[in-house]
């Protein structure tokens, strides 16, 4: 069985209580292979949902 899909990796530029940056990767066996897009996620959303805004690819997040 092969596990593949999308997941977020490379947590950088975290400002506690405000936001953080993560990059969505295509992975195989949970090893990130291809960076797809980078998001700026907001920390404290009232309903506990993951809310983010797509930004340009972050080299810092990709290398992390």
PEGICOR-V187801 format. One line per field, one symbol per residue. ss: DSSP state (h for helix, s for strand, l for the rest). phi: phi as a letter, one per 20 degrees, with the letter a starting at -180 (. if undefined). burial: 1 if it has 9 or more other ideal C-beta (glycine too) atoms within 8 Angstrom, else 0. Layout:
BEGIN
ss->???
phi->???
burial->???
END
This chain:
BEGIN
ss->lllsssssssssssslllssssssssssllssssssssssssllllllllssssslllhhhhhl
phi->.debqdbecmfbledgncabdbdedecclmdfdcfdadcdeefdegemfedbcfcfgdffffff
burial->0000001111111000001111111111000100100111111010000000000011011100
END
